[in-house]
């Protein structure tokens, strides 16, 4: 996947989950309220728009426990890029939809399904 944004750290605060990226310039990136699954790399992917292209926020398996806590607490999720933060709109709804789809669905691969079950289900 081109235009990947890797997450270096996830900080769960009392009112939000902040995903800290390697990007130092957050200008002109907009949340799309869309996510997909990268089952080859065991990741969820949040899609951002930047001008006429897309960028993919990679939510690797190591982040899943913090993401699960944010889901349970129903706190918004933000992406921090340098000094700027963007709220990842629709994050909970999209992730919950994907989790429900992955459950008992071999289309995502047995290993992806098992890893998702261990953390989220």
Buried (B, 14 or more C-beta within 10 A) or exposed (E): EEEBBEBEEBEBEEEBBBBBBEBEEBEEBEBBEBBBBBBEEBBBBBBBBEEEEBBBBBBBBEBBEBBBEBBEEEBBBBBBBEEBBBEBBBBBEBBEEBBEEBEEEEEBBEEBBEBBEEEBE
